[in-house]
């Protein structure tokens, strides 16, 4: 997720004045002056943007905006806090991964409960298709366990290793290190291609904050301007099934500006990858939160009804996320994730 916080109504460094950025973002997200009253009453607004869907499997939802009467810097602290992650009913567990070093033991807390053994049995039978997001080599690893009548613990151990290898490859090689997903008839789905496409369509991010755009595009290079970079593993519920997700957060602080970018470069099933971009700017006695999300899933390929339903689903999840953020801000003193 990208968050721009605390922009004063004057230029900061080589950036445009905040008023110009706000006007440009409002126009880009298709929000006009008629939405001001709704925002001031605390509503969260969303707009689907088919024109920002560069690939057939892409879903774009933009313009999630929420007025929070708290200092803008607190939004960043709350967003990065353990409490905000725990407040999501679909997030079951999570943990951080260092920029270098460590091994698969860092994922020791990723597991499937007794009630989730159906998912373990599914993994044991994993094959090319849309039930799981796995590379051909990863499917072979699980198949080798199946041939030896492997126990559930062995299956989970192999899957942890799959997750660790993906994490390590990403932190070493960035988007170039992401393995594709095996689909039927030898087809492949590429989350790396999706992430590149999502950045190609993020024109305002590149225009106003090229540092974060370049870091997302070129990671692990182009990180000199980045204040903090975190890798996370997350266990959550997606489509009523437990799954793993691997996420990358980047923080840029420049004077009164703070930018956070987040993408999920691996998800175990249902969707392929996701990038969220948002902006927080001072407004009246609080702050406005602008947001845009790009989610990629072949389950809504093409156009029409499935696309519309996909946008509605993403928008609903987005609204829940910001409600959690607002509730966390109002109920507790947020603490950032430990390094």
N, C-alpha and C positions, 0 to 999 in steps of 0.2 A: 504494500500500500504506500502511496506517496502522500505525504502530508507537508504542506507549506505553512509555517506557523509564524505569526507575529510580524508580518510585513508592515512597516510604517508607511505613511502616505508620502513617501519620497523615495528616490532611487537609492538602491543599496549596491555599491560597487558599480558594475556595468549593467545591472539589471534595470528593467523598465520600472517606472513608478507603480506602486501598488494599485492605484486607481485604474491605470491602464490594464494591468494584469487582470483585475477583477472584471472589468468591462469585457475584455477579450474572452475570459473563461465563461462568463454568463452567456455571451453570444454563442460561443462554441457549444455550450451545453443546452442551447435552445431554451434558456430561461430569460424572461423579461421582467419588466417592472411590476407586472400584474401578480408575480409570485411573491413579492416582498411581504405582503400581509400574511400569507400562509407561512412563510419562513419565521416571521416574528411571533407567530402563534405557536411555534414549536413543531410544525409539520416536517416530515421527511419526504422529499420529492424525488421522483425518478423518471427518466425518459429513455426508451430504447433507441439505439442509434445503429440501424442496419448499415449506414454508410461507413461506420467504423469497424465493420466486420470483414477483415481482409481475406479470410479463408472461409470456405463453405461451412466448416465445423465451428466457426467462431460465433460467440454471442457477446454483444456489447451493450452494457447498461451504464448510463452516465447520469450525472446530475443529482446524486444523493446529497442533499444539503440540509444541515441541521444547525440551528442557532443554539449555542450553549453559552450561558452567561457565566463563564469562567475564563480566567486568563488563558491565552492561546497556548503558552508553554505547557500548561497542565494537560492539554490534550495529548501531547507527545508522550509525557510521562505515563498517562493512563493507557494509551494505546500499547506501549511497550511493557506493560506490567503483567505479572503473573495473574493478578486478579481478573484482568480483562479476559485473558485466555480461559481461565477457569470458569468464568461466568457463562461461556458458551455451552449450551446443553449438548451440542454435538461433538465437543472436544473432550476426549476421554483421558488423554495423557499427552505430555510433551516434554521435550528436553533440548538443551543447547548442545552444539558441537563446536569445538574450537576451530580457529582458522587453519591450524596445522597440528599434526601429531594426533595421538590417540589411536584407538582401534575400535573394533566392533563392540567391545564391552560398554562403550558409551550408549549403546542402544539396549542395554540389558533390561531396562524398564518397559521396552516395547514387547508386549505379549498379548495373547488371546486368552480370555477368561474361559471358564468351564462352559458358560452359556454361548461362547463364540466358536466352539469346536467345529461347527458346520463350515465356517470360513476356512479353518485349517484343512478340512477334508477337501474343500474346493481347491485349495492351493495344491494339494497332493495330486489332483487331476488336471492341473492347469495346462492349457494348450493355446495355440494361436487363436485369437478371436477377441471378442469384446467383453468377456467376463472378467479378465484381469489385464492390467497394463504391465506386460513383461517382455523383455527382449528374448529372441530365440535362445541365446546362451543361458539366460536365467530359467527359461522353461526346461532346458536340458538338465540343469542342476536339480530342479524339483523332480523331474522324471526319474533321475538316477536314484533318488530317495524312494520313490514309489516302487521301483523295480526291486528294491531290497526290503520292501514292506516296512518302510521307516515309521518310527513312532511319531506322534504329534510334536513332541519336543524337538525332534530332528528337523521336521518341516519348518517350525518356527525359527530354529537356528539358521537354516538355509536362507529363509526370507530376511532375517536380520542381516545376514551377510550380503544379500542382494541390496538392501537399503544402504548398508555401509559403503559398498563399492560405488553405488550411485552418488552418495554424498562426497566421497573422496575424489571421484572423477570430476564432479562439478567444481569442488573447491580448488582443484588443480588446473582444470582446463575450461571451466565455465560452460557456456552453451555447447561448445564443441565436444564436451565430455559426456553429454547426455545420450544414452542409448535409445534407439527407437523402440516402439511397441510392436510386437508381432500380431498381425491380423490374419484373417483367413485368406487362403489362396496365395500366400506368399507376400501379401501387402504389408506395408509398414506405416505406422503413424509416427510423426516426428514432433515431439514437444519442443525441440530446439528450433525447428522451422516456425512453429507457432509463436514462440517467444520473440523471434526476430520479427515476425509479421506484426506482432502487437506493438513493438517499438517503432516500426515503420509508420504505424498509424497514430502514434502519440506525438502529434506535431507540436502541441503547446508545451509539452514536457521538453522537447528538444529545443524549442524556441527560447523559453525562459529559464530552464534549468538544464543546460547541456551537460553539466558535470554528472548529474544522476543518470541522465539518459546514456551518456558514454560509459558509465560504470556498469549499468545493466547490460549494455551491448557487448562490452569488452572484458568483463570480469574473467579472471582475476587482475587484469590490467586496468589502467585508467582509474585507479582508486585513490590517487593522491589527495583529492578534495573531499573524500568521504570520511566523515568523523567516526563512524562505527559501522561494522558489518557483522551480522549474526546469521548463522545457519541453525535451523531448527528441524527436529523430527517431530511429527505430530500424529497422534492416533485419534481418529475421529469417526463419526458415523456419517456415511454418505449413502443415500438411497436405502436406508434401513440396514446397511451392512457396515461392519467395522473395516477400516482401512488405514493405511499409512499415507502420510503426505510429507514431502521434503520441501522446506521453504527457505527463502533467503530474504533477509531484511537489510537495507542499507540506510544509514542516517547521514544527512548532510546538514551541517550547521554553518551559517554564514551571517554573522552579526545577529540581527533579530529574525533571520530566516532559518527555519528548520525543515528539512525534507526527509521523509521516510518512504522508501520504496519496498514493496514486497511482491514476490512472485512464488508460486508453487511450481517448481520445475519437475516434480514427480508426484503423482497420485496413483494409488493402487488400483482404482477402478472407477467407472462411471464417467469421469471427465479426464482429460489428458493433462491440462496445465491451466494456470491462471495468473493473470497480472492485474493488480489493483493500483490505481493512481487516484490520489485525492489532494485537495489543497485546503488549508485552514488559514483564514485571514481575519484580522480584527474587524469587528462590525458592531457598531453601537457600544454596548457594555460587555460584549462577549466576542464570539468568533463564528464565522461561517465556515462550514466544512463542505468543500466541493469534492466529488469523488467520481471515478470512472472504473469500471471493471470489464475485463475481457476474459471470458472463460471459453475453453475449447473442448468440444465433445462431438464425436461423430454421431451421437444419438439424436442430434438435431440438424444433421447435414442438409444443405440446400436452403429452401425458403419455405414460407407458409406457416401452417399451424404449429408445427414442432418448434420452429424458431420463436414464435410469439410466446408459447408456453415456457420455453427455456428462458426467455428474458424475464417473464413474470417470476419464475422460480428464483433466478439470480437476484432480482430486485427484492424479493421477500427476504432472502438470506442476508442481503446487504442491509436492509432496514433493521433486521434483528441485531446485526453486528453493531450498528451505530446506537441502537437502543441500549445494548450492553455497555458500550463505551460511555454513554450519557449517565446511565445508572451508576457505573463505577465512579465516575467523576463526582457525582452528588453524594455518594454514600461512604467513600473512603479516601484516604490519602494514598494515591497510587505509588508503587515502588517499581522501578525498572527491573527487567530481568537481570539476574546476576551474570557477570562475564565468566 
